[in-house]
Amino acid sequence: MSLFNVISSHRFAAMSGDTAGVAAATASAGFIFASRWGNTAGLKQRITSAEIGLVVNTGFTAAQLVGYDLAIARAYTVSSSGGTAGTLTTENTQLRAAAAAEASRVTSIQTATTVALTAGTITPDAALIGTDALWTLAATAGARLQRSYDFSASELGGLILAQDEGVIVRNLVAMGAAGTVRWFVALAWDEGLVS
């Protein structure tokens, strides 16, 4: 049986700006959040949980479905860009305060501001690991959706990512006119070796 030997544990949370006009999810469109593991030293990233939420901040002209998908990204050799970069230096994401300051080895984390991220060089899996949606009425703000994913039940206690893999959150349905959505994403992970 394989074991995951933890070097450090981390958590990162972000809120987007008021996104508008974001396209539906494809291999290169609709990106709201992107985290890339590009470690070249043989270390792995074990995702233990993901939380995704959204709030319709300004109502759409017509009623519509609003939602997201969560996917594993492969062949992720160039990070997504645009939006706001996560601060991963020093102990900014470290969970164990009693441990020595340990900067995350995550290559990049990006969160959309008011428009979608640029995807980067990436191949999202066709099979999703999470998705959800809600119906929002015309010209109505305040609809909200929140979902948590716990990956700790797998053999190694999480979703194990190797070099040039990552996780992405995308807008599920093309946003209609006038409306804006704020997105909330929190990701928890361990960094270490599989033995």
CYANA upper distance limits for C-alpha pairs under 8 A (distance plus 0.5 A):
  2 SER  CA    156 LEU  CA      7.57
  2 SER  CA    194 VAL  CA      7.15
  2 SER  CA    195 SER  CA      6.07
  3 LEU  CA    156 LEU  CA      6.74
  3 LEU  CA    194 VAL  CA      6.14
  3 LEU  CA    195 SER  CA      5.79
  4 PHE  CA    156 LEU  CA      6.53
  4 PHE  CA    157 GLY  CA      8.45
  4 PHE  CA    192 GLY  CA      7.22
  4 PHE  CA    193 LEU  CA      6.26
  4 PHE  CA    194 VAL  CA      5.06
  4 PHE  CA    195 SER  CA      6.93
  5 ASN  CA    192 GLY  CA      5.92
  5 ASN  CA    193 LEU  CA      5.67
  5 ASN  CA    194 VAL  CA      6.66
  5 ASN  CA    195 SER  CA      7.76
  6 VAL  CA    190 ASP  CA      6.71
  6 VAL  CA    191 GLU  CA      6.30
  6 VAL  CA    192 GLY  CA      5.03
  6 VAL  CA    193 LEU  CA      7.31
  7 ILE  CA    190 ASP  CA      7.87
  7 ILE  CA    191 GLU  CA      6.14
  7 ILE  CA    192 GLY  CA      5.35
  7 ILE  CA    193 LEU  CA      8.33
  8 SER  CA     94 GLN  CA      7.71
  8 SER  CA     96 ARG  CA      8.37
  8 SER  CA    102 GLU  CA      7.50
  8 SER  CA    104 SER  CA      8.34
  8 SER  CA    190 ASP  CA      6.26
  8 SER  CA    191 GLU  CA      5.87
  8 SER  CA    192 GLY  CA      7.48
  9 SER  CA     94 GLN  CA      6.39
  9 SER  CA     95 LEU  CA      6.08
  9 SER  CA     96 ARG  CA      7.42
  9 SER  CA    188 ALA  CA      8.25
  9 SER  CA    189 TRP  CA      6.39
  9 SER  CA    190 ASP  CA      4.77
  9 SER  CA    191 GLU  CA      6.79
 10 HIS  CA     93 THR  CA      5.50
 10 HIS  CA     94 GLN  CA      4.98
 10 HIS  CA     95 LEU  CA      5.63
 10 HIS  CA    104 SER  CA      7.70
 10 HIS  CA    188 ALA  CA      6.22
 10 HIS  CA    189 TRP  CA      5.82
 10 HIS  CA    190 ASP  CA      6.59
 11 ARG  CA     93 THR  CA      5.77
 11 ARG  CA     94 GLN  CA      7.17
 11 ARG  CA     95 LEU  CA      7.14
 11 ARG  CA    186 ALA  CA      7.62
 11 ARG  CA    187 LEU  CA      6.12
 11 ARG  CA    188 ALA  CA      4.69
 11 ARG  CA    189 TRP  CA      6.79
 12 PHE  CA     86 GLY  CA      8.42
 12 PHE  CA     93 THR  CA      6.31
 12 PHE  CA    186 ALA  CA      6.04
 12 PHE  CA    187 LEU  CA      5.89
 12 PHE  CA    188 ALA  CA      7.01
 13 ALA  CA    184 PHE  CA      7.91
 13 ALA  CA    185 VAL  CA      6.13
 13 ALA  CA    186 ALA  CA      4.51
 13 ALA  CA    187 LEU  CA      6.90
 14 ALA  CA    111 THR  CA      7.40
 14 ALA  CA    184 PHE  CA      6.33
 14 ALA  CA    185 VAL  CA      6.02
 14 ALA  CA    186 ALA  CA      6.94
 15 MET  CA    111 THR  CA      7.84
 15 MET  CA    182 ARG  CA      7.40
 15 MET  CA    183 TRP  CA      6.11
 15 MET  CA    184 PHE  CA      5.04
 15 MET  CA    185 VAL  CA      7.10
 16 SER  CA     32 ILE  CA      8.28
 16 SER  CA    111 THR  CA      6.51
 16 SER  CA    112 ALA  CA      5.77
 16 SER  CA    113 THR  CA      5.55
 16 SER  CA    114 THR  CA      7.76
 16 SER  CA    182 ARG  CA      6.03
 16 SER  CA    183 TRP  CA      5.67
 16 SER  CA    184 PHE  CA      7.06
 17 GLY  CA    112 ALA  CA      7.27
 17 GLY  CA    113 THR  CA      4.75
 17 GLY  CA    114 THR  CA      5.54
 17 GLY  CA    182 ARG  CA      6.38
 17 GLY  CA    183 TRP  CA      8.14
 18 ASP  CA     57 ASN  CA      7.71
 18 ASP  CA    113 THR  CA      7.35
 18 ASP  CA    114 THR  CA      5.64
 18 ASP  CA    180 THR  CA      5.90
 18 ASP  CA    181 VAL  CA      5.92
 18 ASP  CA    182 ARG  CA      5.60
 19 THR  CA    112 ALA  CA      7.98
 19 THR  CA    113 THR  CA      6.98
 19 THR  CA    114 THR  CA      4.49
 19 THR  CA    115 VAL  CA      5.80
 19 THR  CA    116 ALA  CA      7.92
 19 THR  CA    180 THR  CA      5.76
 19 THR  CA    181 VAL  CA      5.76
 19 THR  CA    182 ARG  CA      6.73
 20 ALA  CA    114 THR  CA      6.72
 20 ALA  CA    115 VAL  CA      6.71
 20 ALA  CA    175 MET  CA      7.25
 20 ALA  CA    178 ALA  CA      8.02
 20 ALA  CA    179 GLY  CA      6.89
 20 ALA  CA    180 THR  CA      5.32
 20 ALA  CA    181 VAL  CA      7.28
 21 GLY  CA    115 VAL  CA      7.72
 21 GLY  CA    174 ALA  CA      7.59
 21 GLY  CA    175 MET  CA      5.57
 21 GLY  CA    176 GLY  CA      7.08
 21 GLY  CA    177 ALA  CA      7.58
 21 GLY  CA    179 GLY  CA      8.47
 21 GLY  CA    180 THR  CA      8.35
 22 VAL  CA     30 GLY  CA      6.25
 22 VAL  CA    115 VAL  CA      6.77
 22 VAL  CA    116 ALA  CA      6.36
 22 VAL  CA    171 ASN  CA      7.47
 22 VAL  CA    174 ALA  CA      6.44
 22 VAL  CA    175 MET  CA      6.01
 23 ALA  CA     29 ALA  CA      6.68
 23 ALA  CA     30 GLY  CA      5.40
 23 ALA  CA    116 ALA  CA      8.39
 23 ALA  CA    171 ASN  CA      7.52
 23 ALA  CA    173 VAL  CA      7.49
 23 ALA  CA    174 ALA  CA      4.91
 23 ALA  CA    175 MET  CA      6.93
 24 ALA  CA     29 ALA  CA      7.17
 24 ALA  CA     30 GLY  CA      5.72
 24 ALA  CA    170 ARG  CA      8.17
 24 ALA  CA    171 ASN  CA      6.11
 24 ALA  CA    172 LEU  CA      5.69
 24 ALA  CA    173 VAL  CA      5.02
 24 ALA  CA    174 ALA  CA      4.73
 24 ALA  CA    175 MET  CA      8.02
 25 ALA  CA     29 ALA  CA      5.90
 25 ALA  CA     30 GLY  CA      5.05
 25 ALA  CA     31 PHE  CA      7.54
 25 ALA  CA     69 ASP  CA      8.29
 25 ALA  CA    170 ARG  CA      5.99
 25 ALA  CA    171 ASN  CA      6.04
 25 ALA  CA    172 LEU  CA      5.85
 25 ALA  CA    173 VAL  CA      7.55
 25 ALA  CA    174 ALA  CA      8.44
 26 THR  CA     30 GLY  CA      7.17
 27 ALA  CA    119 ALA  CA      8.37
 27 ALA  CA    122 ILE  CA      8.05
 27 ALA  CA    123 THR  CA      6.98
 27 ALA  CA    124 PRO  CA      6.48
 28 SER  CA    118 THR  CA      7.93
 28 SER  CA    119 ALA  CA      5.71
 28 SER  CA    120 GLY  CA      8.32
 28 SER  CA    122 ILE  CA      8.43
 29 ALA  CA    116 ALA  CA      7.98
 29 ALA  CA    117 LEU  CA      8.45
 29 ALA  CA    118 THR  CA      7.98
 29 ALA  CA    119 ALA  CA      7.24
 29 ALA  CA    170 ARG  CA      8.26
 30 GLY  CA    116 ALA  CA      6.25
 30 GLY  CA    117 LEU  CA      7.90
 30 GLY  CA    170 ARG  CA      5.52
 30 GLY  CA    171 ASN  CA      5.50
 30 GLY  CA    172 LEU  CA      7.97
 31 PHE  CA    112 ALA  CA      8.03
 31 PHE  CA    116 ALA  CA      5.81
 31 PHE  CA    117 LEU  CA      5.68
 31 PHE  CA    118 THR  CA      7.61
 31 PHE  CA    119 ALA  CA      7.01
 31 PHE  CA    168 ILE  CA      7.59
 31 PHE  CA    169 VAL  CA      6.63
 31 PHE  CA    170 ARG  CA      4.89
 31 PHE  CA    171 ASN  CA      6.98
 32 ILE  CA    111 THR  CA      6.39
 32 ILE  CA    112 ALA  CA      5.51
 32 ILE  CA    116 ALA  CA      6.14
 32 ILE  CA    117 LEU  CA      6.62
 32 ILE  CA    168 ILE  CA      8.11
 32 ILE  CA    169 VAL  CA      6.06
 32 ILE  CA    170 ARG  CA      5.69
 32 ILE  CA    171 ASN  CA      7.08
 32 ILE  CA    183 TRP  CA      8.11
 33 PHE  CA    109 ILE  CA      7.93
 33 PHE  CA    110 GLN  CA      6.18
 33 PHE  CA    111 THR  CA      5.09
 33 PHE  CA    112 ALA  CA      6.82
 33 PHE  CA    117 LEU  CA      8.00
 33 PHE  CA    168 ILE  CA      6.06
 33 PHE  CA    169 VAL  CA      5.48
 33 PHE  CA    170 ARG  CA      7.45
 33 PHE  CA    185 VAL  CA      7.95
 34 ALA  CA     80 SER  CA      7.01
 34 ALA  CA    108 SER  CA      8.37
 34 ALA  CA    109 ILE  CA      6.13
 34 ALA  CA    110 GLN  CA      5.82
 34 ALA  CA    111 THR  CA      7.25
 34 ALA  CA    166 GLY  CA      7.86
 34 ALA  CA    167 VAL  CA      6.51
 34 ALA  CA    168 ILE  CA      4.92
 34 ALA  CA    169 VAL  CA      6.98
 35 SER  CA    106 VAL  CA      8.05
 35 SER  CA    107 THR  CA      8.25
 35 SER  CA    108 SER  CA      6.25
 35 SER  CA    109 ILE  CA      4.87
 35 SER  CA    110 GLN  CA      7.11
 35 SER  CA    166 GLY  CA      5.88
 35 SER  CA    167 VAL  CA      5.94
 35 SER  CA    168 ILE  CA      6.88
 36 ARG  CA     76 TYR  CA      7.47
 36 ARG  CA     79 SER  CA      6.92
 36 ARG  CA    106 VAL  CA      6.90
 36 ARG  CA    107 THR  CA      6.10
 36 ARG  CA    108 SER  CA      5.87
 36 ARG  CA    109 ILE  CA      7.04
 36 ARG  CA    164 ASP  CA      7.21
 36 ARG  CA    165 GLU  CA      6.52
 36 ARG  CA    166 GLY  CA      4.89
 36 ARG  CA    167 VAL  CA      7.36
 37 TRP  CA     45 GLN  CA      7.45
 37 TRP  CA    105 ARG  CA      8.16
 37 TRP  CA    106 VAL  CA      5.58
 37 TRP  CA    107 THR  CA      5.88
 37 TRP  CA    108 SER  CA      7.83
 37 TRP  CA    161 LEU  CA      7.60
 37 TRP  CA    162 ALA  CA      7.48
 37 TRP  CA    163 GLN  CA      6.25
 37 TRP  CA    164 ASP  CA      6.06
 37 TRP  CA    165 GLU  CA      6.01
 37 TRP  CA    166 GLY  CA      6.04
 38 GLY  CA     76 TYR  CA      8.38
 38 GLY  CA     77 THR  CA      7.90
 38 GLY  CA    106 VAL  CA      7.39
 38 GLY  CA    107 THR  CA      5.93
 38 GLY  CA    162 ALA  CA      8.26
 38 GLY  CA    163 GLN  CA      5.19
 38 GLY  CA    164 ASP  CA      5.11
 38 GLY  CA    165 GLU  CA      7.48
 39 ASN  CA     43 LEU  CA      6.93
 39 ASN  CA     44 LYS  CA      8.12
 39 ASN  CA    105 ARG  CA      7.20
 39 ASN  CA    106 VAL  CA      7.66
 39 ASN  CA    107 THR  CA      7.51
 39 ASN  CA    162 ALA  CA      8.31
 39 ASN  CA    163 GLN  CA      5.86
 39 ASN  CA    164 ASP  CA      8.00
 40 THR  CA    163 GLN  CA      6.85
 42 GLY  CA    162 ALA  CA      8.33
 42 GLY  CA    163 GLN  CA      7.97
 42 GLY  CA    193 LEU  CA      7.93
 43 LEU  CA    162 ALA  CA      7.86
 43 LEU  CA    163 GLN  CA      8.40
 43 LEU  CA    191 GLU  CA      7.41
 43 LEU  CA    192 GLY  CA      5.87
 43 LEU  CA    193 LEU  CA      5.70
 43 LEU  CA    194 VAL  CA      8.38
 44 LYS  CA    160 ILE  CA      7.03
 44 LYS  CA    161 LEU  CA      6.18
 44 LYS  CA    162 ALA  CA      5.68
 44 LYS  CA    163 GLN  CA      7.73
 44 LYS  CA    191 GLU  CA      6.37
 44 LYS  CA    192 GLY  CA      6.00
 44 LYS  CA    193 LEU  CA      6.33
 44 LYS  CA    194 VAL  CA      7.73
 45 GLN  CA    159 LEU  CA      8.47
 45 GLN  CA    160 ILE  CA      6.20
 45 GLN  CA    161 LEU  CA      5.55
 45 GLN  CA    162 ALA  CA      7.22
 45 GLN  CA    189 TRP  CA      7.10
 45 GLN  CA    190 ASP  CA      6.35
 45 GLN  CA    191 GLU  CA      5.26
 45 GLN  CA    192 GLY  CA      7.16
 46 ARG  CA    157 GLY  CA      8.22
 46 ARG  CA    158 GLY  CA      5.87
 46 ARG  CA    159 LEU  CA      5.80
 46 ARG  CA    160 ILE  CA      4.94
 46 ARG  CA    161 LEU  CA      6.72
 46 ARG  CA    189 TRP  CA      5.83
 46 ARG  CA    190 ASP  CA      5.53
 46 ARG  CA    191 GLU  CA      6.74
 46 ARG  CA    192 GLY  CA      8.36
 47 ILE  CA    151 PHE  CA      7.43
 47 ILE  CA    158 GLY  CA      5.83
 47 ILE  CA    159 LEU  CA      5.42
 47 ILE  CA    160 ILE  CA      6.92
 47 ILE  CA    161 LEU  CA      8.17
 47 ILE  CA    187 LEU  CA      7.91
 47 ILE  CA    188 ALA  CA      6.52
 47 ILE  CA    189 TRP  CA      4.78
 47 ILE  CA    190 ASP  CA      7.05
 48 THR  CA    150 ASP  CA      6.67
 48 THR  CA    151 PHE  CA      5.52
 48 THR  CA    152 SER  CA      5.87
 48 THR  CA    157 GLY  CA      7.44
 48 THR  CA    158 GLY  CA      5.21
 48 THR  CA    159 LEU  CA      7.06
 48 THR  CA    187 LEU  CA      8.43
 48 THR  CA    188 ALA  CA      6.14
 48 THR  CA    189 TRP  CA      5.75
 48 THR  CA    190 ASP  CA      7.84
 49 SER  CA    148 SER  CA      7.78
 49 SER  CA    149 TYR  CA      5.92
 49 SER  CA    150 ASP  CA      5.09
 49 SER  CA    151 PHE  CA      6.13
 49 SER  CA    152 SER  CA      7.87
 49 SER  CA    158 GLY  CA      8.27
 49 SER  CA    187 LEU  CA      6.48
 49 SER  CA    188 ALA  CA      5.77
 49 SER  CA    189 TRP  CA      7.61
 50 ALA  CA    148 SER  CA      6.34
 50 ALA  CA    149 TYR  CA      5.61
 50 ALA  CA    150 ASP  CA      7.29
 50 ALA  CA    185 VAL  CA      7.78
 50 ALA  CA    186 ALA  CA      6.19
 50 ALA  CA    187 LEU  CA      5.13
 50 ALA  CA    188 ALA  CA      6.96
 51 GLU  CA    146 GLN  CA      7.86
 51 GLU  CA    147 ARG  CA      6.25
 51 GLU  CA    148 SER  CA      4.80
 51 GLU  CA    149 TYR  CA      6.67
 51 GLU  CA    184 PHE  CA      8.29
 51 GLU  CA    185 VAL  CA      6.07
 51 GLU  CA    186 ALA  CA      5.51
 51 GLU  CA    187 LEU  CA      7.03
 52 ILE  CA    146 GLN  CA      6.26
 52 ILE  CA    147 ARG  CA      5.92
 52 ILE  CA    148 SER  CA      6.93
 52 ILE  CA    183 TRP  CA      7.95
 52 ILE  CA    184 PHE  CA      6.15
 52 ILE  CA    185 VAL  CA      5.14
 52 ILE  CA    186 ALA  CA      7.16
 53 GLY  CA    144 ARG  CA      7.83
 53 GLY  CA    145 LEU  CA      5.82
 53 GLY  CA    146 GLN  CA      4.54
 53 GLY  CA    147 ARG  CA      6.74
 53 GLY  CA    183 TRP  CA      6.27
 53 GLY  CA    184 PHE  CA      5.33
 53 GLY  CA    185 VAL  CA      6.94
 54 LEU  CA     67 GLY  CA      8.41
 54 LEU  CA    144 ARG  CA      6.11
 54 LEU  CA    145 LEU  CA      5.85
 54 LEU  CA    146 GLN  CA      7.06
 54 LEU  CA    181 VAL  CA      7.12
 54 LEU  CA    182 ARG  CA      6.05
 54 LEU  CA    183 TRP  CA      4.89
 54 LEU  CA    184 PHE  CA      6.42
 55 VAL  CA    142 GLY  CA      6.63
 55 VAL  CA    143 ALA  CA      6.24
 55 VAL  CA    144 ARG  CA      4.89
 55 VAL  CA    145 LEU  CA      7.13
 55 VAL  CA    181 VAL  CA      6.14
 55 VAL  CA    182 ARG  CA      5.84
 55 VAL  CA    183 TRP  CA      7.16
 56 VAL  CA    141 ALA  CA      5.79
 56 VAL  CA    142 GLY  CA      5.81
 56 VAL  CA    143 ALA  CA      5.84
 56 VAL  CA    144 ARG  CA      6.93
 56 VAL  CA    179 GLY  CA      7.86
 56 VAL  CA    180 THR  CA      6.55
 56 VAL  CA    181 VAL  CA      5.00
 56 VAL  CA    182 ARG  CA      7.05
 57 ASN  CA    141 ALA  CA      5.81
 57 ASN  CA    142 GLY  CA      6.51
 57 ASN  CA    179 GLY  CA      7.87
 57 ASN  CA    180 THR  CA      6.00
 57 ASN  CA    181 VAL  CA      5.83
 57 ASN  CA    182 ARG  CA      7.02
 58 THR  CA    139 ALA  CA      7.93
 58 THR  CA    140 THR  CA      7.60
 58 THR  CA    141 ALA  CA      5.53
 58 THR  CA    142 GLY  CA      8.30
 58 THR  CA    178 ALA  CA      7.76
 58 THR  CA    179 GLY  CA      5.32
 58 THR  CA    180 THR  CA      5.45
 58 THR  CA    181 VAL  CA      7.53
 59 GLY  CA    136 THR  CA      8.45
 59 GLY  CA    137 LEU  CA      8.11
 59 GLY  CA    138 ALA  CA      6.77
 59 GLY  CA    139 ALA  CA      4.59
 59 GLY  CA    140 THR  CA      4.82
 59 GLY  CA    141 ALA  CA      4.96
 59 GLY  CA    142 GLY  CA      8.45
 59 GLY  CA    178 ALA  CA      7.48
 59 GLY  CA    179 GLY  CA      5.24
 59 GLY  CA    180 THR  CA      7.42
 60 PHE  CA     64 GLN  CA      8.07
 60 PHE  CA    137 LEU  CA      8.16
 60 PHE  CA    138 ALA  CA      5.98
 60 PHE  CA    139 ALA  CA      5.60
 60 PHE  CA    140 THR  CA      7.46
 60 PHE  CA    176 GLY  CA      6.57
 60 PHE  CA    177 ALA  CA      6.29
 60 PHE  CA    178 ALA  CA      5.74
 60 PHE  CA    179 GLY  CA      4.41
 60 PHE  CA    180 THR  CA      7.90
 61 THR  CA    138 ALA  CA      5.89
 61 THR  CA    139 ALA  CA      5.94
 61 THR  CA    176 GLY  CA      7.54
 61 THR  CA    177 ALA  CA      6.14
 61 THR  CA    178 ALA  CA      6.41
 61 THR  CA    179 GLY  CA      7.39
 62 ALA  CA    137 LEU  CA      7.50
 62 ALA  CA    138 ALA  CA      4.83
 62 ALA  CA    139 ALA  CA      7.36
 62 ALA  CA    176 GLY  CA      7.72
 62 ALA  CA    177 ALA  CA      8.17
 63 ALA  CA    135 TRP  CA      7.83
 63 ALA  CA    136 THR  CA      6.08
 63 ALA  CA    137 LEU  CA      4.78
 63 ALA  CA    138 ALA  CA      4.61
 63 ALA  CA    139 ALA  CA      8.10
 64 GLN  CA    135 TRP  CA      6.34
 64 GLN  CA    136 THR  CA      6.07
 64 GLN  CA    137 LEU  CA      7.22
 64 GLN  CA    138 ALA  CA      7.96
 64 GLN  CA    176 GLY  CA      7.95
 65 LEU  CA    133 ALA  CA      7.05
 65 LEU  CA    134 LEU  CA      6.17
 65 LEU  CA    135 TRP  CA      5.05
 65 LEU  CA    136 THR  CA      6.71
 65 LEU  CA    173 VAL  CA      7.17
 66 VAL  CA    133 ALA  CA      5.92
 66 VAL  CA    134 LEU  CA      5.99
 66 VAL  CA    135 TRP  CA      6.79
 66 VAL  CA    136 THR  CA      7.52
 66 VAL  CA    171 ASN  CA      8.31
 66 VAL  CA    172 LEU  CA      7.33
 66 VAL  CA    173 VAL  CA      6.60
 66 VAL  CA    175 MET  CA      8.06
 67 GLY  CA    131 THR  CA      7.93
 67 GLY  CA    132 ASP  CA      6.08
 67 GLY  CA    133 ALA  CA      4.32
 67 GLY  CA    134 LEU  CA      6.76
 67 GLY  CA    171 ASN  CA      6.61
 67 GLY  CA    172 LEU  CA      5.53
 67 GLY  CA    173 VAL  CA      7.10
 68 TYR  CA    131 THR  CA      6.13
 68 TYR  CA    132 ASP  CA      6.40
 68 TYR  CA    133 ALA  CA      7.00
 68 TYR  CA    169 VAL  CA      7.08
 68 TYR  CA    170 ARG  CA      5.92
 68 TYR  CA    171 ASN  CA      5.10
 68 TYR  CA    172 LEU  CA      4.94
 68 TYR  CA    173 VAL  CA      8.26
 69 ASP  CA    128 LEU  CA      7.36
 69 ASP  CA    129 ILE  CA      8.37
 69 ASP  CA    130 GLY  CA      6.19
 69 ASP  CA    131 THR  CA      4.73
 69 ASP  CA    132 ASP  CA      7.32
 69 ASP  CA    169 VAL  CA      6.13
 69 ASP  CA    170 ARG  CA      5.87
 69 ASP  CA    171 ASN  CA      7.15
 69 ASP  CA    172 LEU  CA      6.49
 70 LEU  CA    128 LEU  CA      6.53
 70 LEU  CA    129 ILE  CA      6.21
 70 LEU  CA    130 GLY  CA      5.23
 70 LEU  CA    131 THR  CA      6.49
 70 LEU  CA    167 VAL  CA      7.59
 70 LEU  CA    168 ILE  CA      6.26
 70 LEU  CA    169 VAL  CA      5.18
 70 LEU  CA    170 ARG  CA      7.20
 71 ALA  CA    124 PRO  CA      6.82
 71 ALA  CA    125 ASP  CA      6.71
 71 ALA  CA    126 ALA  CA      8.48
 71 ALA  CA    127 ALA  CA      7.88
 71 ALA  CA    128 LEU  CA      5.38
 71 ALA  CA    129 ILE  CA      6.02
 71 ALA  CA    130 GLY  CA      7.40
 71 ALA  CA    167 VAL  CA      6.22
 71 ALA  CA    168 ILE  CA      5.96
 71 ALA  CA    169 VAL  CA      7.15
 72 ILE  CA    124 PRO  CA      6.37
 72 ILE  CA    125 ASP  CA      6.18
 72 ILE  CA    128 LEU  CA      7.84
 72 ILE  CA    129 ILE  CA      7.79
 72 ILE  CA    165 GLU  CA      7.72
 72 ILE  CA    166 GLY  CA      6.31
 72 ILE  CA    167 VAL  CA      5.11
 72 ILE  CA    168 ILE  CA      6.97
 73 ALA  CA    122 ILE  CA      6.75
 73 ALA  CA    123 THR  CA      6.04
 73 ALA  CA    124 PRO  CA      4.70
 73 ALA  CA    125 ASP  CA      6.52
 73 ALA  CA    165 GLU  CA      5.86
 73 ALA  CA    166 GLY  CA      5.45
 73 ALA  CA    167 VAL  CA      6.03
 73 ALA  CA    168 ILE  CA      7.24
 74 ARG  CA    122 ILE  CA      6.64
 74 ARG  CA    123 THR  CA      5.56
 74 ARG  CA    124 PRO  CA      6.50
 74 ARG  CA    125 ASP  CA      7.57
 74 ARG  CA    164 ASP  CA      6.95
 74 ARG  CA    165 GLU  CA      5.20
 74 ARG  CA    166 GLY  CA      7.32
 75 ALA  CA    121 THR  CA      7.82
 75 ALA  CA    122 ILE  CA      5.99
 75 ALA  CA    123 THR  CA      6.26
 75 ALA  CA    164 ASP  CA      6.10
 75 ALA  CA    165 GLU  CA      6.81
 76 TYR  CA    120 GLY  CA      8.13
 76 TYR  CA    121 THR  CA      6.06
 76 TYR  CA    122 ILE  CA      4.79
 76 TYR  CA    123 THR  CA      7.14
 76 TYR  CA    164 ASP  CA      5.07
 76 TYR  CA    165 GLU  CA      5.88
 76 TYR  CA    166 GLY  CA      7.54
 77 THR  CA    120 GLY  CA      8.35
 77 THR  CA    121 THR  CA      6.10
 77 THR  CA    122 ILE  CA      7.20
 77 THR  CA    164 ASP  CA      5.99
 78 VAL  CA    120 GLY  CA      5.65
 78 VAL  CA    121 THR  CA      5.24
 78 VAL  CA    122 ILE  CA      7.70
 79 SER  CA    107 THR  CA      8.34
 79 SER  CA    108 SER  CA      7.07
 79 SER  CA    119 ALA  CA      8.00
 79 SER  CA    120 GLY  CA      5.64
 79 SER  CA    121 THR  CA      7.29
 80 SER  CA    110 GLN  CA      7.32
 80 SER  CA    117 LEU  CA      7.07
 80 SER  CA    118 THR  CA      6.01
 80 SER  CA    119 ALA  CA      5.16
 80 SER  CA    120 GLY  CA      4.76
 80 SER  CA    121 THR  CA      8.01
 81 SER  CA    110 GLN  CA      7.17
 81 SER  CA    117 LEU  CA      6.30
 81 SER  CA    118 THR  CA      5.64
 81 SER  CA    119 ALA  CA      7.29
 81 SER  CA    120 GLY  CA      7.17
 82 GLY  CA    110 GLN  CA      7.69
 82 GLY  CA    111 THR  CA      8.45
 82 GLY  CA    112 ALA  CA      7.50
 82 GLY  CA    116 ALA  CA      8.34
 82 GLY  CA    117 LEU  CA      5.65
 82 GLY  CA    118 THR  CA      6.59
 83 GLY  CA    110 GLN  CA      6.65
 83 GLY  CA    111 THR  CA      5.84
 83 GLY  CA    112 ALA  CA      4.78
 83 GLY  CA    113 THR  CA      5.27
 83 GLY  CA    114 THR  CA      8.25
 83 GLY  CA    115 VAL  CA      8.12
 83 GLY  CA    116 ALA  CA      8.05
 83 GLY  CA    117 LEU  CA      6.53
 84 THR  CA    110 GLN  CA      6.01
 84 THR  CA    111 THR  CA      5.71
 84 THR  CA    112 ALA  CA      6.87
 84 THR  CA    113 THR  CA      7.02
 85 ALA  CA    108 SER  CA      7.67
 85 ALA  CA    109 ILE  CA      6.23
 85 ALA  CA    110 GLN  CA      5.11
 85 ALA  CA    111 THR  CA      7.09
 86 GLY  CA    108 SER  CA      7.54
 86 GLY  CA    109 ILE  CA      5.57
 86 GLY  CA    110 GLN  CA      6.50
 86 GLY  CA    111 THR  CA      8.10
 87 THR  CA     92 ASN  CA      7.17
 87 THR  CA     93 THR  CA      8.44
 88 LEU  CA     92 ASN  CA      6.37
 88 LEU  CA     93 THR  CA      6.83
 88 LEU  CA    103 ALA  CA      6.72
 88 LEU  CA    104 SER  CA      6.16
 88 LEU  CA    105 ARG  CA      8.38
 88 LEU  CA    106 VAL  CA      7.89
 88 LEU  CA    108 SER  CA      8.46
 89 THR  CA    103 ALA  CA      5.50
 89 THR  CA    104 SER  CA      7.23
 90 THR  CA    101 ALA  CA      6.63
 90 THR  CA    102 GLU  CA      6.36
 90 THR  CA    103 ALA  CA      4.74
 90 THR  CA    104 SER  CA      8.07
 91 GLU  CA    101 ALA  CA      5.51
 91 GLU  CA    102 GLU  CA      5.66
 91 GLU  CA    103 ALA  CA      5.52
 91 GLU  CA    104 SER  CA      8.00
 92 ASN  CA    103 ALA  CA      7.50
 93 THR  CA    103 ALA  CA      7.87
 93 THR  CA    104 SER  CA      7.36
 94 GLN  CA    101 ALA  CA      8.12
 94 GLN  CA    102 GLU  CA      7.08
 94 GLN  CA    103 ALA  CA      7.62
 94 GLN  CA    104 SER  CA      7.81
 97 ALA  CA    101 ALA  CA      8.29
104 SER  CA    191 GLU  CA      8.39
105 ARG  CA    191 GLU  CA      8.07
110 GLN  CA    117 LEU  CA      8.13
111 THR  CA    117 LEU  CA      7.82
112 ALA  CA    116 ALA  CA      5.98
112 ALA  CA    117 LEU  CA      6.07
130 GLY  CA    149 TYR  CA      8.17
132 ASP  CA    147 ARG  CA      8.38
133 ALA  CA    145 LEU  CA      7.91
133 ALA  CA    172 LEU  CA      8.31
134 LEU  CA    143 ALA  CA      8.45
134 LEU  CA    144 ARG  CA      8.40
134 LEU  CA    145 LEU  CA      7.50
136 THR  CA    140 THR  CA      7.46
136 THR  CA    143 ALA  CA      6.77
139 ALA  CA    179 GLY  CA      8.39
150 ASP  CA    158 GLY  CA      8.50
151 PHE  CA    157 GLY  CA      7.27
151 PHE  CA    158 GLY  CA      5.13
151 PHE  CA    159 LEU  CA      6.50
152 SER  CA    156 LEU  CA      8.17
152 SER  CA    157 GLY  CA      4.63
152 SER  CA    158 GLY  CA      4.96
152 SER  CA    159 LEU  CA      8.22
153 ALA  CA    157 GLY  CA      6.07
153 ALA  CA    158 GLY  CA      7.25
154 SER  CA    158 GLY  CA      6.04
154 SER  CA    159 LEU  CA      7.76
156 LEU  CA    160 ILE  CA      8.16
161 LEU  CA    165 GLU  CA      6.25
161 LEU  CA    166 GLY  CA      7.10
175 MET  CA    179 GLY  CA      7.75
